[in-house]
Amino acid sequence: MRVRYRDVDIDILGRIMRAEAQGEGALGMKLVGNVVVNRVVYNCKPFKHIDTIYKAVMQKKQFEGVETQLFVSKATGKERELALSCIKYWRGHPATKALYFQNPGKGKNCRMDWYGVFEGRFKNHCFYNPEQICNL
């Protein structure tokens, strides 16, 4: 298991995965979940006091998805299953060590110098590893 969790953590992770990446399928949603779990695992600034998935998702101005209708309803069984896999063991490239992701917009390039080192892209999301901040 990568982090301790409660039922509320599984639900909120499933909800943010849906809100941020539903259109990118199961793998896209798991990559988003990987980033959220990394924020709990890596105890570094600006996530030093983020010790639960709930706190990671609800940290101010971190995820645009919390402001959308997709975030409102409870996670489905499949979304909870995907979330639990991220919590327990799953990590995948390009989000393996990423703490940030961005959707620059359809057909737009990923910025190379956003929050850390550009690790790669999956569909519309660009993933970043801030190794200089967190010594990942």
C-alpha positions in Angstrom: 0.0 0.0 0.0 1.4 3.4 -1.0 -0.6 5.5 1.5 -3.1 5.0 4.4 -6.7 5.6 3.4 -10.2 5.7 4.5 -13.4 5.2 2.4 -13.7 9.0 2.0 -10.2 9.0 0.3 -11.2 6.3 -2.2 -14.4 8.3 -3.1 -12.7 11.7 -3.5 -9.9 10.2 -5.5 -12.3 8.6 -7.8 -14.3 11.8 -8.2 -11.2 14.0 -9.0 -9.9 11.3 -11.5 -13.3 11.5 -13.2 -13.5 15.3 -13.1 -10.0 15.8 -14.5 -9.6 13.0 -17.0 -12.9 11.1 -17.7 -12.5 11.7 -21.5 -9.0 10.0 -21.4 -10.2 6.6 -20.3 -9.1 4.4 -17.4 -5.4 5.0 -18.1 -5.7 8.8 -18.2 -7.8 8.7 -14.9 -5.2 6.5 -13.2 -2.4 8.8 -14.2 -4.2 11.7 -12.5 -4.7 9.4 -9.5 -1.0 8.6 -9.5 -0.2 12.4 -9.2 -2.6 12.9 -6.3 -1.2 9.9 -4.4 2.3 11.1 -5.0 1.4 14.4 -3.3 0.6 12.4 -0.2 3.7 10.1 -0.4 6.3 12.8 -1.0 6.6 15.0 2.0 8.0 18.1 0.4 7.1 21.7 -0.1 4.3 22.7 -1.1 2.8 19.4 0.0 4.5 19.1 3.4 1.3 19.0 5.4 -0.7 16.9 2.9 -1.1 13.6 4.7 -4.3 12.3 3.3 -5.8 12.0 -0.2 -8.7 14.1 0.9 -6.3 17.0 1.8 -4.4 16.6 -1.5 -7.6 16.9 -3.6 -9.1 19.7 -1.6 -5.9 21.8 -1.3 -6.8 25.3 -2.6 -6.2 26.1 -6.2 -4.7 22.7 -7.1 -7.3 20.9 -9.2 -9.8 22.7 -11.5 -11.9 19.6 -11.5 -13.2 20.3 -8.0 -15.2 23.2 -9.4 -17.0 21.1 -12.0 -20.2 19.1 -12.1 -18.3 15.9 -12.7 -16.8 16.2 -9.2 -20.1 16.5 -7.4 -21.6 13.0 -7.4 -20.1 10.0 -5.6 -17.5 7.9 -7.4 -18.9 4.9 -9.3 -17.8 1.3 -8.6 -15.3 1.4 -11.5 -13.9 4.8 -10.5 -13.5 3.5 -6.9 -11.7 0.4 -8.3 -9.3 2.6 -10.3 -8.7 4.9 -7.3 -8.0 2.0 -5.0 -5.4 0.6 -7.4 -3.6 4.0 -7.3 -3.7 4.0 -3.5 -2.5 0.5 -3.1 0.2 0.0 -5.8 -0.3 1.5 -9.3 2.1 3.9 -10.8 2.6 4.6 -14.5 4.7 6.7 -16.9 4.6 9.6 -17.4 3.1 10.2 -13.9 5.4 7.8 -12.0 7.1 10.6 -10.0 4.9 13.5 -11.2 3.4 16.0 -8.7 1.8 18.2 -11.3 -0.2 17.8 -14.5 -1.7 20.3 -16.9 -4.1 20.2 -19.8 -2.8 22.9 -22.1 -5.8 22.5 -24.5 -6.5 20.3 -27.4 -3.7 20.4 -30.0 -1.5 22.7 -27.9 2.1 21.7 -26.9 3.1 21.0 -23.3 5.3 23.7 -21.7 8.8 22.4 -21.0 9.3 24.6 -18.0 6.1 24.5 -16.0 6.3 23.1 -12.5 9.4 20.9 -12.8 10.8 18.7 -15.5 8.4 17.6 -18.3 8.0 13.9 -18.0 5.7 13.2 -20.9 2.2 13.5 -22.2 -0.8 11.2 -22.3 -3.6 12.5 -24.6 -4.4 16.0 -23.4 -2.4 15.9 -20.1 1.2 16.9 -19.6 3.0 15.6 -16.5 5.8 17.3 -14.5 8.3 16.1 -11.9 9.6 18.9 -9.7 12.7 16.9 -8.7 14.6 20.1 -7.8 12.0 20.8 -5.1 11.3 17.3 -3.8 14.5 15.4 -4.6 12.5 12.6 -6.2 
